[in-house]
Amino acid sequence: MSLWPAAPARPPLTRRLMRLISSAVLAPLGIAALGAALVGCAEAVPEAVADPRPAVDATAVVSKALGQAQSAAYESQVALLSDGSVTLEDYETSVQSYVACMTERGFVVDGPMLNPADNQLFLMQALDGDISTGASARADTDCRKKHVDLVEHAYRTLTEPRMDSAVAEETRRCLGDAGLEYAGDESNFEDFVPGGVEDEERLTAVSSCVDQAVRKIYPDIPLVALGF
């Protein structure tokens, strides 16, 4: 479920594989889509694990993001980063500010929902009735820069992706049906593709299986985002 009211029926989205190192924005058929939002699911969702990488200097990551926010006068992000840390609640608050920004400009936001493929990236999309102007994409870019981007990047840098257990299990079933091997203890997308992007055949098969698993378990998800 989502903390925001349900949006009107949305047009179909073009599905594509995204390499998500920072944030990615989709705009198929005039629909601006971005990473952002809250948990919505039938089962308890594992939250991304905070600061799992000892080599990452959390203080430096947040300090850099805060400095950039201050330089750009992105006050809502300055407020969230000024205590020297970044949490899921901070990220969620930045998303709420984004939604308010888009709503003020006359756009309906579908979602938000925490990505069940990683429980790290928030997903939502802005619905634009006029696909010829690109107005929603411009508003999305502006509202995202002001309210989300720096907080999101810091949060994702300092957390580890964790796939929903139900999605991981369904992905294994799909791979098994296709005659493909798997370890059985995979906890994120990358675990399913140990050869990385160079193993294109495996990457394509895993992407398809995860996509199918997510849509089966979460039929109302705004979009499916996959990547390393």
Phi and psi in degrees as GROMACS dihedral restraints (atoms count N, CA, C in turn):
[ dihedral_restraints ]
;  ai    aj    ak    al  type     phi  dphi    fc
    3     4     5     6     1  -123.4    20    10
    4     5     6     7     1   155.5    20    10
    6     7     8     9     1   -80.8    20    10
    7     8     9    10     1   -10.6    20    10
    9    10    11    12     1  -101.1    20    10
   10    11    12    13     1   153.8    20    10
   12    13    14    15     1   -59.9    20    10
   13    14    15    16     1   151.4    20    10
   15    16    17    18     1   -63.4    20    10
   16    17    18    19     1   139.5    20    10
   18    19    20    21     1   -88.1    20    10
   19    20    21    22     1   164.2    20    10
   21    22    23    24     1   -61.9    20    10
   22    23    24    25     1   165.6    20    10
   24    25    26    27     1   -53.3    20    10
   25    26    27    28     1   134.2    20    10
   27    28    29    30     1  -101.6    20    10
   28    29    30    31     1   153.3    20    10
   30    31    32    33     1   -71.7    20    10
   31    32    33    34     1   158.3    20    10
   33    34    35    36     1   -64.7    20    10
   34    35    36    37     1   144.2    20    10
   36    37    38    39     1   -99.3    20    10
   37    38    39    40     1   145.7    20    10
   39    40    41    42     1   -75.0    20    10
   40    41    42    43     1   126.3    20    10
   42    43    44    45     1   -87.5    20    10
   43    44    45    46     1   134.5    20    10
   45    46    47    48     1  -150.0    20    10
   46    47    48    49     1   153.5    20    10
   48    49    50    51     1   -81.8    20    10
   49    50    51    52     1   132.3    20    10
   51    52    53    54     1  -118.0    20    10
   52    53    54    55     1   134.6    20    10
   54    55    56    57     1   -88.7    20    10
   55    56    57    58     1   106.8    20    10
   57    58    59    60     1  -103.7    20    10
   58    59    60    61     1    87.3    20    10
   60    61    62    63     1   -91.6    20    10
   61    62    63    64     1   -46.9    20    10
   63    64    65    66     1  -108.3    20    10
   64    65    66    67     1  -126.3    20    10
   66    67    68    69     1  -101.0    20    10
   67    68    69    70     1   157.2    20    10
   69    70    71    72     1  -127.7    20    10
   70    71    72    73     1   146.2    20    10
   72    73    74    75     1  -123.8    20    10
   73    74    75    76     1   127.6    20    10
   75    76    77    78     1  -105.1    20    10
   76    77    78    79     1   141.5    20    10
   78    79    80    81     1  -137.2    20    10
   79    80    81    82     1    55.4    20    10
   81    82    83    84     1   -73.1    20    10
   82    83    84    85     1   137.0    20    10
   84    85    86    87     1    53.3    20    10
   85    86    87    88     1    34.6    20    10
   87    88    89    90     1    79.2    20    10
   88    89    90    91     1    10.7    20    10
   90    91    92    93     1  -100.7    20    10
   91    92    93    94     1   121.7    20    10
   93    94    95    96     1   -85.0    20    10
   94    95    96    97     1   124.3    20    10
   96    97    98    99     1  -124.3    20    10
   97    98    99   100     1   141.1    20    10
   99   100   101   102     1  -145.6    20    10
  100   101   102   103     1   164.6    20    10
  102   103   104   105     1   -76.7    20    10
  103   104   105   106     1   131.3    20    10
  105   106   107   108     1   171.6    20    10
  106   107   108   109     1   142.4    20    10
  108   109   110   111     1   141.4    20    10
  109   110   111   112     1  -159.8    20    10
  111   112   113   114     1  -106.6    20    10
  112   113   114   115     1   163.1    20    10
  114   115   116   117     1   -65.3    20    10
  115   116   117   118     1   137.0    20    10
  117   118   119   120     1  -147.8    20    10
  118   119   120   121     1   113.2    20    10
  120   121   122   123     1  -166.8    20    10
  121   122   123   124     1   170.9    20    10
  123   124   125   126     1   -87.2    20    10
  124   125   126   127     1   -21.5    20    10
  126   127   128   129     1  -121.9    20    10
  127   128   129   130     1   168.1    20    10
  129   130   131   132     1   -64.8    20    10
  130   131   132   133     1   131.7    20    10
  132   133   134   135     1  -101.9    20    10
  133   134   135   136     1   130.5    20    10
  135   136   137   138     1   -69.6    20    10
  136   137   138   139     1   126.0    20    10
  138   139   140   141     1   -76.2    20    10
  139   140   141   142     1   148.8    20    10
  141   142   143   144     1   -57.4    20    10
  142   143   144   145     1   142.3    20    10
  144   145   146   147     1   -84.5    20    10
  145   146   147   148     1   124.7    20    10
  147   148   149   150     1   -71.1    20    10
  148   149   150   151     1   137.0    20    10
  150   151   152   153     1    44.6    20    10
  151   152   153   154     1    59.3    20    10
  153   154   155   156     1   -87.4    20    10
  154   155   156   157     1    -3.3    20    10
  156   157   158   159     1  -111.8    20    10
  157   158   159   160     1   103.2    20    10
  159   160   161   162     1   -58.4    20    10
  160   161   162   163     1   -27.4    20    10
  162   163   164   165     1   -73.0    20    10
  163   164   165   166     1   -15.3    20    10
  165   166   167   168     1   -89.6    20    10
  166   167   168   169     1   126.1    20    10
  168   169   170   171     1   -86.6    20    10
  169   170   171   172     1   100.2    20    10
  171   172   173   174     1   -59.7    20    10
  172   173   174   175     1   -40.6    20    10
  174   175   176   177     1   -61.5    20    10
  175   176   177   178     1   -42.4    20    10
  177   178   179   180     1   -67.7    20    10
  178   179   180   181     1   -39.1    20    10
  180   181   182   183     1   -62.3    20    10
  181   182   183   184     1   -48.3    20    10
  183   184   185   186     1   -68.7    20    10
  184   185   186   187     1   -39.8    20    10
  186   187   188   189     1   -61.4    20    10
  187   188   189   190     1   -41.6    20    10
  189   190   191   192     1   -64.4    20    10
  190   191   192   193     1   -44.8    20    10
  192   193   194   195     1   -63.4    20    10
  193   194   195   196     1   -41.0    20    10
  195   196   197   198     1   -62.8    20    10
  196   197   198   199     1   -43.7    20    10
  198   199   200   201     1   -60.6    20    10
  199   200   201   202     1   -42.1    20    10
  201   202   203   204     1   -65.4    20    10
  202   203   204   205     1   -40.0    20    10
  204   205   206   207     1   -65.1    20    10
  205   206   207   208     1   -40.1    20    10
  207   208   209   210     1   -66.0    20    10
  208   209   210   211     1   -42.9    20    10
  210   211   212   213     1   -62.1    20    10
  211   212   213   214     1   -36.7    20    10
  213   214   215   216     1   -89.8    20    10
  214   215   216   217     1    -3.1    20    10
  216   217   218   219     1    60.7    20    10
  217   218   219   220     1    40.3    20    10
  219   220   221   222     1   -89.5    20    10
  220   221   222   223     1    83.0    20    10
  222   223   224   225     1   -61.5    20    10
  223   224   225   226     1   -37.6    20    10
  225   226   227   228     1   -65.1    20    10
  226   227   228   229     1   -35.4    20    10
  228   229   230   231     1   -77.1    20    10
  229   230   231   232     1   -33.7    20    10
  231   232   233   234     1   -58.4    20    10
  232   233   234   235     1   -44.3    20    10
  234   235   236   237     1   -61.9    20    10
  235   236   237   238     1   -37.2    20    10
  237   238   239   240     1   -76.5    20    10
  238   239   240   241     1   -29.3    20    10
  240   241   242   243     1   -97.6    20    10
  241   242   243   244     1   -10.2    20    10
  243   244   245   246     1   -67.9    20    10
  244   245   246   247     1   -15.6    20    10
  246   247   248   249     1   -87.0    20    10
  247   248   249   250     1     2.2    20    10
  249   250   251   252     1    84.8    20    10
  250   251   252   253     1     9.1    20    10
  252   253   254   255     1  -139.2    20    10
  253   254   255   256     1   168.0    20    10
  255   256   257   258     1  -141.7    20    10
  256   257   258   259     1   128.4    20    10
  258   259   260   261     1  -123.1    20    10
  259   260   261   262     1   172.3    20    10
  261   262   263   264     1   -59.4    20    10
  262   263   264   265     1   -38.2    20    10
  264   265   266   267     1   -64.5    20    10
  265   266   267   268     1   -36.8    20    10
  267   268   269   270     1   -63.5    20    10
  268   269   270   271     1   -45.9    20    10
  270   271   272   273     1   -60.4    20    10
  271   272   273   274     1   -44.8    20    10
  273   274   275   276     1   -61.1    20    10
  274   275   276   277     1   -41.6    20    10
  276   277   278   279     1   -64.2    20    10
  277   278   279   280     1   -38.2    20    10
  279   280   281   282     1   -63.8    20    10
  280   281   282   283     1   -35.1    20    10
  282   283   284   285     1   -67.4    20    10
  283   284   285   286     1   -41.2    20    10
  285   286   287   288     1   -60.1    20    10
  286   287   288   289     1   -38.9    20    10
  288   289   290   291     1   -66.0    20    10
  289   290   291   292     1   -38.1    20    10
  291   292   293   294     1   -62.1    20    10
  292   293   294   295     1   -46.3    20    10
  294   295   296   297     1   -59.9    20    10
  295   296   297   298     1   -43.8    20    10
  297   298   299   300     1   -62.0    20    10
  298   299   300   301     1   -41.6    20    10
  300   301   302   303     1   -61.1    20    10
  301   302   303   304     1   -45.3    20    10
  303   304   305   306     1   -68.0    20    10
  304   305   306   307     1   -39.1    20    10
  306   307   308   309     1   -63.6    20    10
  307   308   309   310     1   -40.9    20    10
  309   310   311   312     1   -60.9    20    10
  310   311   312   313     1   -26.4    20    10
  312   313   314   315     1   -93.0    20    10
  313   314   315   316     1     4.0    20    10
  315   316   317   318     1    92.4    20    10
  316   317   318   319     1    16.8    20    10
  318   319   320   321     1  -108.7    20    10
  319   320   321   322     1   142.3    20    10
  321   322   323   324     1   -89.8    20    10
  322   323   324   325     1   131.9    20    10
  324   325   326   327     1  -104.7    20    10
  325   326   327   328     1   125.2    20    10
  327   328   329   330     1   -93.6    20    10
  328   329   330   331     1   131.1    20    10
  330   331   332   333     1   109.7    20    10
  331   332   333   334     1  -146.7    20    10
  333   334   335   336     1   -81.3    20    10
  334   335   336   337     1   165.3    20    10
  336   337   338   339     1  -153.4    20    10
  337   338   339   340     1   135.1    20    10
  339   340   341   342     1   -69.3    20    10
  340   341   342   343     1   132.1    20    10
  342   343   344   345     1   -63.2    20    10
  343   344   345   346     1   113.3    20    10
  345   346   347   348     1   -69.0    20    10
  346   347   348   349     1   -11.7    20    10
  348   349   350   351     1   -77.8    20    10
  349   350   351   352     1   -17.2    20    10
  351   352   353   354     1  -146.0    20    10
  352   353   354   355     1   -12.0    20    10
  354   355   356   357     1    49.3    20    10
  355   356   357   358     1    36.7    20    10
  357   358   359   360     1  -135.2    20    10
  358   359   360   361     1   -34.0    20    10
  360   361   362   363     1  -106.7    20    10
  361   362   363   364     1   133.5    20    10
  363   364   365   366     1   -89.8    20    10
  364   365   366   367     1   134.4    20    10
  366   367   368   369     1  -111.8    20    10
  367   368   369   370     1   137.7    20    10
  369   370   371   372     1  -165.6    20    10
  370   371   372   373     1   169.2    20    10
  372   373   374   375     1  -143.3    20    10
  373   374   375   376     1   145.8    20    10
  375   376   377   378     1   -95.7    20    10
  376   377   378   379     1   129.2    20    10
  378   379   380   381     1   -92.2    20    10
  379   380   381   382     1   127.4    20    10
  381   382   383   384     1  -121.1    20    10
  382   383   384   385     1   115.7    20    10
  384   385   386   387     1   -70.3    20    10
  385   386   387   388     1   -23.2    20    10
  387   388   389   390     1  -110.4    20    10
  388   389   390   391     1   100.1    20    10
  390   391   392   393     1   -78.5    20    10
  391   392   393   394     1    -4.8    20    10
  393   394   395   396     1   -86.6    20    10
  394   395   396   397     1   -21.8    20    10
  396   397   398   399     1   -93.4    20    10
  397   398   399   400     1   -24.6    20    10
  399   400   401   402     1    69.9    20    10
  400   401   402   403     1    17.1    20    10
  402   403   404   405     1   -62.4    20    10
  403   404   405   406     1   -39.2    20    10
  405   406   407   408     1   -67.3    20    10
  406   407   408   409     1   -35.4    20    10
  408   409   410   411     1   -65.4    20    10
  409   410   411   412     1   -40.2    20    10
  411   412   413   414     1   -67.3    20    10
  412   413   414   415     1   -42.9    20    10
  414   415   416   417     1   -64.6    20    10
  415   416   417   418     1   -41.0    20    10
  417   418   419   420     1   -58.4    20    10
  418   419   420   421     1   -47.5    20    10
  420   421   422   423     1   -61.1    20    10
  421   422   423   424     1   -45.3    20    10
  423   424   425   426     1   -67.2    20    10
  424   425   426   427     1   -49.0    20    10
  426   427   428   429     1   -65.4    20    10
  427   428   429   430     1   -35.8    20    10
  429   430   431   432     1   -67.0    20    10
  430   431   432   433     1   -44.7    20    10
  432   433   434   435     1   -60.5    20    10
  433   434   435   436     1   -41.9    20    10
  435   436   437   438     1   -72.1    20    10
  436   437   438   439     1   -33.3    20    10
  438   439   440   441     1  -120.0    20    10
  439   440   441   442     1   -20.3    20    10
  441   442   443   444     1  -124.9    20    10
  442   443   444   445     1   -46.2    20    10
  444   445   446   447     1   -50.8    20    10
  445   446   447   448     1   -50.4    20    10
  447   448   449   450     1   -70.6    20    10
  448   449   450   451     1   -39.5    20    10
  450   451   452   453     1   -64.2    20    10
  451   452   453   454     1   -45.0    20    10
  453   454   455   456     1   -60.4    20    10
  454   455   456   457     1   -46.8    20    10
  456   457   458   459     1   -62.8    20    10
  457   458   459   460     1   -43.4    20    10
  459   460   461   462     1   -63.8    20    10
  460   461   462   463     1   -44.2    20    10
  462   463   464   465     1   -62.7    20    10
  463   464   465   466     1   -45.2    20    10
  465   466   467   468     1   -70.9    20    10
  466   467   468   469     1   -29.0    20    10
  468   469   470   471     1   -66.1    20    10
  469   470   471   472     1   -32.3    20    10
  471   472   473   474     1  -103.1    20    10
  472   473   474   475     1    10.5    20    10
  474   475   476   477     1  -129.6    20    10
  475   476   477   478     1   160.9    20    10
  477   478   479   480     1  -110.6    20    10
  478   479   480   481     1   134.6    20    10
  480   481   482   483     1   -66.1    20    10
  481   482   483   484     1   143.5    20    10
  483   484   485   486     1  -139.5    20    10
  484   485   486   487     1   111.9    20    10
  486   487   488   489     1   -72.1    20    10
  487   488   489   490     1   143.4    20    10
  489   490   491   492     1   -53.7    20    10
  490   491   492   493     1   138.2    20    10
  492   493   494   495     1   -61.3    20    10
  493   494   495   496     1   -36.9    20    10
  495   496   497   498     1   -67.4    20    10
  496   497   498   499     1   -37.4    20    10
  498   499   500   501     1   -67.7    20    10
  499   500   501   502     1   -42.8    20    10
  501   502   503   504     1   -62.3    20    10
  502   503   504   505     1   -42.3    20    10
  504   505   506   507     1   -66.0    20    10
  505   506   507   508     1   -42.0    20    10
  507   508   509   510     1   -67.3    20    10
  508   509   510   511     1   -33.9    20    10
  510   511   512   513     1   -65.0    20    10
  511   512   513   514     1   -42.1    20    10
  513   514   515   516     1   -62.3    20    10
  514   515   516   517     1   -41.8    20    10
  516   517   518   519     1   -60.8    20    10
  517   518   519   520     1   -43.7    20    10
  519   520   521   522     1   -63.1    20    10
  520   521   522   523     1   -44.5    20    10
  522   523   524   525     1   -64.5    20    10
  523   524   525   526     1   -40.0    20    10
  525   526   527   528     1   -62.7    20    10
  526   527   528   529     1   -41.3    20    10
  528   529   530   531     1   -62.5    20    10
  529   530   531   532     1   -28.4    20    10
  531   532   533   534     1   -88.5    20    10
  532   533   534   535     1     2.6    20    10
  534   535   536   537     1    77.6    20    10
  535   536   537   538     1    21.5    20    10
  537   538   539   540     1  -103.4    20    10
  538   539   540   541     1   144.1    20    10
  540   541   542   543     1   -83.8    20    10
  541   542   543   544     1   158.7    20    10
  543   544   545   546     1  -153.9    20    10
  544   545   546   547     1   159.2    20    10
  546   547   548   549     1   -76.9    20    10
  547   548   549   550     1   -35.3    20    10
  549   550   551   552     1   100.2    20    10
  550   551   552   553     1    -9.6    20    10
  552   553   554   555     1  -122.1    20    10
  553   554   555   556     1    21.7    20    10
  555   556   557   558     1   -63.5    20    10
  556   557   558   559     1   136.9    20    10
  558   559   560   561     1  -120.6    20    10
  559   560   561   562     1    -5.3    20    10
  561   562   563   564     1  -153.5    20    10
  562   563   564   565     1   173.0    20    10
  564   565   566   567     1   -58.2    20    10
  565   566   567   568     1   -43.1    20    10
  567   568   569   570     1   -60.4    20    10
  568   569   570   571     1   -36.0    20    10
  570   571   572   573     1   -60.1    20    10
  571   572   573   574     1   -31.8    20    10
  573   574   575   576     1   -76.5    20    10
  574   575   576   577     1   -14.8    20    10
  576   577   578   579     1  -128.1    20    10
  577   578   579   580     1    70.5    20    10
  579   580   581   582     1   -62.1    20    10
  580   581   582   583     1   -22.3    20    10
  582   583   584   585     1   -83.1    20    10
  583   584   585   586     1    -2.6    20    10
  585   586   587   588     1    69.9    20    10
  586   587   588   589     1  -165.6    20    10
  588   589   590   591     1   -65.3    20    10
  589   590   591   592     1   -19.5    20    10
  591   592   593   594     1   -67.8    20    10
  592   593   594   595     1   -26.3    20    10
  594   595   596   597     1   -87.9    20    10
  595   596   597   598     1    75.7    20    10
  597   598   599   600     1   -63.1    20    10
  598   599   600   601     1   -38.9    20    10
  600   601   602   603     1   -64.7    20    10
  601   602   603   604     1   -45.2    20    10
  603   604   605   606     1   -65.5    20    10
  604   605   606   607     1   -42.3    20    10
  606   607   608   609     1   -59.2    20    10
  607   608   609   610     1   -43.8    20    10
  609   610   611   612     1   -64.3    20    10
  610   611   612   613     1   -43.8    20    10
  612   613   614   615     1   -65.8    20    10
  613   614   615   616     1   -44.3    20    10
  615   616   617   618     1   -66.2    20    10
  616   617   618   619     1   -41.9    20    10
  618   619   620   621     1   -58.9    20    10
  619   620   621   622     1   -43.6    20    10
  621   622   623   624     1   -63.4    20    10
  622   623   624   625     1   -44.0    20    10
  624   625   626   627     1   -66.8    20    10
  625   626   627   628     1   -42.8    20    10
  627   628   629   630     1   -65.1    20    10
  628   629   630   631     1   -42.5    20    10
  630   631   632   633     1   -57.5    20    10
  631   632   633   634     1   -47.9    20    10
  633   634   635   636     1   -63.0    20    10
  634   635   636   637     1   -41.2    20    10
  636   637   638   639     1   -63.9    20    10
  637   638   639   640     1   -45.7    20    10
  639   640   641   642     1   -62.4    20    10
  640   641   642   643     1   -45.5    20    10
  642   643   644   645     1   -69.0    20    10
  643   644   645   646     1   -29.7    20    10
  645   646   647   648     1   -69.9    20    10
  646   647   648   649     1   -44.1    20    10
  648   649   650   651     1   -83.4    20    10
  649   650   651   652     1   -31.2    20    10
  651   652   653   654     1  -124.7    20    10
  652   653   654   655     1    73.2    20    10
  654   655   656   657     1   -63.0    20    10
  655   656   657   658     1   -19.5    20    10
  657   658   659   660     1   -98.7    20    10
  658   659   660   661     1    10.7    20    10
  660   661   662   663     1   -63.5    20    10
  661   662   663   664     1   137.6    20    10
  663   664   665   666     1   -61.8    20    10
  664   665   666   667     1   -37.9    20    10
  666   667   668   669     1  -162.6    20    10
  667   668   669   670     1   168.9    20    10
  669   670   671   672     1  -114.2    20    10
  670   671   672   673     1   124.8    20    10
  672   673   674   675     1  -118.4    20    10
  673   674   675   676     1   122.8    20    10
  675   676   677   678     1  -127.4    20    10
  676   677   678   679     1   151.5    20    10
  678   679   680   681     1   157.4    20    10
  679   680   681   682     1   179.8    20    10
